[in-house]
Amino acid sequence: MTQPKRITPRTLKGFRDYPPEAMIPRERLIDTARRVYRSYGFSPIDTPALEYLEILAGKGGEETDKQLYKFQDHGNRWVGLRFDLTVPFARFAAQHINQLGTPLKRYHIATVWRGENTQRGRYREFMQCDFDTIGTRSVAADIETALVIHDLFRAIGFDRFTIRVNNRMVLTGLLERLELADRAAAILRALDKLAKIGPDRVAEEMQATANCTSDQAQAVLELAHISGTNDDVLRQLDPLVAGSETGTAGVARLAELLQGIKAAGVGEERVRIDVAIARGLDYYTGTVFETYLDALPDIGSVCSGGRYDNLAELYTNQELPGIGASLGLDRLLAAMEELGMIEKVATPAPVFIPYFDKDRLDDYLKLAAAVRAAGIGVELFPDPKRLGQQLKYADRRGFRIALIAGENEFNAGTCQLKDLSTGTKQDIPLEPDAASIIAVVKGVLREP
């Protein structure tokens, strides 16, 4: 009989598998994001991975269009995989807003795809954790966006992070004074690369893609290098945008934003104006955010977003201004792993029950069921192998506790509890409802 040709198991460049020890912390982050988003009143939605190409194309800019995964489906329709969750949300809002009403506050945690160059913490398939408010221009929504980002990173466990804020209207105001307003998109895309490629190359790109002079490029870069306290930056911005209604409004909006954040109890050590922030996607119109980890700033922004007041009008005549942000889950996980914040476990259940007395399967099942009924995760080993072999498995998988009972323990009416993190052991009465065992297990699990 001819053997079938073996297929080499492999993944595409920029794509990856997630074994349990990678997926468990990933799901924990997702659970944290859900909890924080819901605490502010955001509700979950979902949209298709595939959209008509016209929904996606041209919304993020020329570079994003190049990264789109697009093809013709079986009906010869051009379709694309979503490159972010904001553009599909704008389409969703335009399609359903009459039923849902405004303001609409949603969160969406899902996979997106971009055919870009891979690098540390960046893949071609990755997950975003978005939250957005659509249907209001109020500065209260801008302030709340910053507060959600702040609470999210505190909930994840970070004490040292900085939310950098800017307003695209400030940049637009300067470009109006420099007579470059009609080339704003190309200039802002170049400026967004400042941290990655440096000022000289940004100036070159501005001149090449926006056809501006060297002096004009330097004037933009001078604005981006303004520094100091938030009040210092605001004072320096006023004369630079004087004469531009757009720029003046942008500076005022920044001041309102910072005042509201301060009123909510978040200090300047957390939120700083950074005039270099432009965000590379073309649809941003006002406030923009980027979040950096103080201990690992070179990994880039791990939570970004901003205001997009005109995006939904591409799909409806109704005015639907919006603002939101997105947690870059995979990049943040890469950073947390580098910082030693990821606990390496391969099981979500903290308790392990070895099955080594082949005649006692029913007793093991009863014990596991009793502990599980108390809300504690339990894994029962499926085969009656040697105890030592099973405990090696438990150590490798990262269980916290093993409940050990063989013929002698069952006959004596006891169970041995072993703390796998410390190696300590104790014998506990084996009652029909496992009440004593459950009490001790809960106590051990509460310990750091």
Secondary structure as GFF3:
##gff-version 3
##sequence-region A 1 448
A	DSSP	alpha_helix	20	39	.	.	.	ID=ss1
A	DSSP	beta_strand	43	44	.	.	.	ID=ss2
A	DSSP	beta_strand	50	52	.	.	.	ID=ss3
A	DSSP	alpha_helix	53	56	.	.	.	ID=ss4
A	DSSP	alpha_helix	62	67	.	.	.	ID=ss5
A	DSSP	beta_strand	70	72	.	.	.	ID=ss6
A	DSSP	beta_strand	78	81	.	.	.	ID=ss7
A	DSSP	alpha_helix	86	100	.	.	.	ID=ss8
A	DSSP	beta_strand	104	113	.	.	.	ID=ss9
A	DSSP	beta_strand	125	134	.	.	.	ID=ss10
A	DSSP	alpha_helix	139	156	.	.	.	ID=ss11
A	DSSP	beta_strand	161	167	.	.	.	ID=ss12
A	DSSP	alpha_helix	168	177	.	.	.	ID=ss13
A	DSSP	three_ten_helix	181	183	.	.	.	ID=ss14
A	DSSP	alpha_helix	184	191	.	.	.	ID=ss15
A	DSSP	alpha_helix	194	210	.	.	.	ID=ss16
A	DSSP	alpha_helix	214	224	.	.	.	ID=ss17
A	DSSP	alpha_helix	230	240	.	.	.	ID=ss18
A	DSSP	alpha_helix	245	263	.	.	.	ID=ss19
A	DSSP	beta_strand	271	273	.	.	.	ID=ss20
A	DSSP	beta_strand	287	293	.	.	.	ID=ss21
A	DSSP	three_ten_helix	297	299	.	.	.	ID=ss22
A	DSSP	beta_strand	303	308	.	.	.	ID=ss23
A	DSSP	three_ten_helix	312	314	.	.	.	ID=ss24
A	DSSP	beta_strand	322	328	.	.	.	ID=ss25
A	DSSP	alpha_helix	329	338	.	.	.	ID=ss26
A	DSSP	beta_strand	351	353	.	.	.	ID=ss27
A	DSSP	three_ten_helix	358	360	.	.	.	ID=ss28
A	DSSP	alpha_helix	361	373	.	.	.	ID=ss29
A	DSSP	beta_strand	378	380	.	.	.	ID=ss30
A	DSSP	alpha_helix	387	397	.	.	.	ID=ss31
A	DSSP	beta_strand	401	404	.	.	.	ID=ss32
A	DSSP	alpha_helix	407	412	.	.	.	ID=ss33
A	DSSP	beta_strand	414	419	.	.	.	ID=ss34
A	DSSP	beta_strand	425	429	.	.	.	ID=ss35
A	DSSP	alpha_helix	435	446	.	.	.	ID=ss36
###
